[in-house]
């Protein structure tokens, strides 16, 4: 690594002396006609990147809570850690789409250069966390629909490609995820009603497979 830095410094020095090599390129002159996302749509997409990252941090807090030795619910912890990874991947997909469409030609760091603090940091039991998770997923789903409305109901440009992408890539996954969480809440609620803390313990073991 040090040798590589040395080569770069040497080339820069040679370029400074000879005037033939340069360590910085000029800004390329690229036509902008291909960039057709309208600003309200681009702005909504950028806002949703932050929403996905916020959801990821909230799920990390859930996973950390159920990983504590005083709680020790590895099944729930694993469920929430996986959800955090999924939300982060969603944010990356949104960034990738914006880059593909030319909506983020610079300042990508502004989307992730923020301090995100989870709204909730501890839970009384597993079912309260699952209920919060379902509310969080419903909130994210609504935000995705808001993005679609901003990009479709626009007098300047109906971005049908983005709407189709969000419908096929995200909405079905969101709805399936919400249904899965609702089912888990139903199962755990019944188990705790009959068996209390033992019901949660058995449910957590079931999550581990």
C-alpha positions in Angstrom: 0.0 0.0 0.0 2.8 2.4 0.9 4.5 1.6 -2.4 1.4 2.4 -4.3 1.1 5.8 -2.6 4.7 6.4 -3.4 4.0 5.7 -7.1 1.1 8.1 -7.1 3.1 10.9 -5.5 5.9 10.3 -8.0 3.5 10.5 -10.9 2.0 13.7 -9.5 5.5 15.2 -9.1 6.4 14.2 -12.7 3.2 15.7 -13.9 3.9 19.0 -12.1 7.3 19.1 -13.7 6.5 18.0 -17.2 3.0 19.3 -17.6 1.9 16.0 -19.2 0.5 14.1 -16.2 -2.3 15.2 -14.0 -3.8 13.9 -10.7 -7.1 15.7 -11.2 -9.4 15.5 -14.2 -11.5 18.3 -15.6 -15.3 18.0 -15.1 -16.6 16.0 -18.0 -19.0 17.7 -20.4 -21.9 15.2 -20.5 -25.2 16.1 -22.1 -28.0 16.3 -19.6 -31.0 15.5 -21.9 -31.1 11.9 -20.6 -31.7 13.1 -17.0 -35.5 13.4 -17.0 -36.5 12.9 -13.3 -38.3 15.9 -12.1 -37.2 17.6 -8.9 -40.2 16.7 -6.6 -39.7 13.1 -7.6 -36.0 13.1 -7.0 -36.4 14.9 -3.7 -38.9 12.3 -2.5 -36.6 9.5 -3.5 -33.7 11.0 -1.6 -35.9 11.5 1.5 -36.9 7.8 1.3 -33.3 6.8 1.4 -33.1 8.4 4.8 -36.3 6.7 5.9 -34.9 3.3 5.0 -31.7 4.0 6.9 -33.8 5.2 9.9 -35.7 1.9 9.8 -32.4 0.0 9.7 -31.1 1.8 12.8 -34.4 1.1 14.6 -34.2 -2.6 13.8 -30.6 -2.6 15.0 -31.7 -1.2 18.3 -34.4 -4.0 18.5 -31.8 -6.7 17.7 -29.4 -5.3 20.3 -32.1 -5.2 23.0 -33.1 -8.8 22.5 -29.4 -9.8 22.4 -28.7 -8.5 25.9 -27.9 -11.2 28.5 -30.8 -10.0 30.7 -33.3 -10.5 27.8 -31.6 -13.4 25.8 -34.1 -13.9 23.0 -31.8 -14.9 20.1 -34.6 -15.8 17.8 -36.1 -12.3 18.0 -32.7 -10.7 17.9 -31.9 -12.6 14.7 -35.2 -11.6 13.2 -34.6 -7.9 13.8 -30.9 -7.9 12.8 -32.0 -9.5 9.5 -34.7 -6.8 9.1 -32.0 -4.1 9.6 -29.9 -5.6 6.8 -32.9 -5.7 4.6 -33.7 -2.0 5.2 -30.1 -1.0 4.5 -30.2 -3.0 1.3 -33.3 -1.1 0.3 -31.5 2.2 0.9 -28.7 1.0 -1.4 -31.2 0.1 -4.1 -32.8 3.5 -4.0 -29.4 5.2 -4.3 -28.5 2.9 -7.1 -31.7 3.8 -9.0 -31.1 7.5 -8.5 -27.6 7.1 -9.9 -28.9 5.1 -12.9 -31.3 7.9 -13.7 -28.8 10.6 -13.2 -30.6 11.9 -10.2 -27.5 11.9 -8.0 -24.6 13.1 -10.1 -22.9 14.5 -7.0 -23.2 14.8 -3.2 -24.3 11.2 -2.6 -22.8 11.5 0.8 -25.6 14.0 1.8 -28.0 11.1 1.9 -26.1 9.2 4.5 -24.3 12.0 6.3 -26.7 12.2 9.2 -27.1 11.2 12.8 -29.9 8.7 13.2 -31.1 7.9 16.6 -33.7 5.1 17.2 -37.0 6.3 18.5 -37.4 3.4 20.9 -34.6 1.6 22.6 -36.1 -1.0 24.9 -39.3 -3.2 25.0 -41.2 -4.9 27.7 -41.5 -8.1 25.7 -41.3 -9.6 22.3 -44.9 -8.9 21.3 -44.5 -5.1 21.9 -41.4 -5.1 19.7 -43.2 -7.0 16.9 -46.1 -4.5 17.1 -43.6 -1.7 16.8 -42.0 -3.5 13.8 -45.3 -3.8 12.1 -46.0 -0.1 12.6 -42.6 0.7 11.2 -43.2 -1.4 8.1 -46.5 0.3 7.6 -44.9 3.7 7.8 -42.2 2.7 5.3 -44.9 1.3 2.9 -46.8 4.6 3.1 -43.6 6.5 2.3 -43.0 4.4 -0.7 -46.5 5.1 -1.9 -45.9 8.8 -1.3 -42.9 8.6 -3.6 -45.0 6.9 -6.3 -47.6 9.6 -6.1 -45.0 12.3 -6.3 -43.5 10.7 -9.4 -46.7 9.7 -11.2 -49.1 12.6 -10.4 -46.8 15.2 -11.9 -47.9 17.6 -14.7 -44.3 17.9 -15.9 -43.4 14.2 -16.2 -45.2 10.9 -15.4 -42.4 8.7 -14.3 -44.1 5.4 -15.1 -40.8 3.5 -15.1 -40.0 4.4 -11.4 -43.6 3.6 -10.4 -43.4 0.2 -12.0 -40.0 -0.4 -10.3 -41.2 0.5 -6.9 -44.4 -1.6 -7.3 -42.6 -4.7 -8.4 -39.4 -4.4 -6.4 -40.7 -3.1 -3.1 -44.4 -3.0 -2.5 -45.1 -6.8 -2.8 -42.2 -7.4 -0.4 -43.6 -4.8 2.0 -47.1 -6.3 2.0 -45.7 -9.8 2.5 -43.5 -8.6 5.3 -46.4 -6.9 7.0 -48.6 -10.0 6.7 -45.8 -12.1 8.2 -45.4 -9.8 11.2 -49.1 -9.7 11.7 -49.1 -13.5 11.8 -46.2 -13.6 14.3 -48.0 -11.2 16.5 -51.2 -13.3 16.5 -49.2 -16.5 17.3 -47.2 -15.0 20.1 -50.2 -13.3 21.6 -52.0 -16.6 21.8 -49.0 -18.4 23.3 -48.4 -15.7 25.9 -52.1 -15.7 26.8 -51.9 -19.3 27.8 -48.3 -19.7 28.9 -47.0 -16.2 29.7 -43.2 -15.9 29.6 -42.9 -19.6 28.7 -44.9 -18.9 25.6 -42.5 -16.2 24.5 -39.5 -18.5 25.2 -41.0 -21.3 23.0 -41.9 -18.8 20.3 -38.3 -17.5 20.3 -37.0 -21.0 19.9 -39.3 -21.6 17.0 -37.9 -18.5 15.3 -34.5 -20.1 15.5 -35.8 -23.1 13.6 
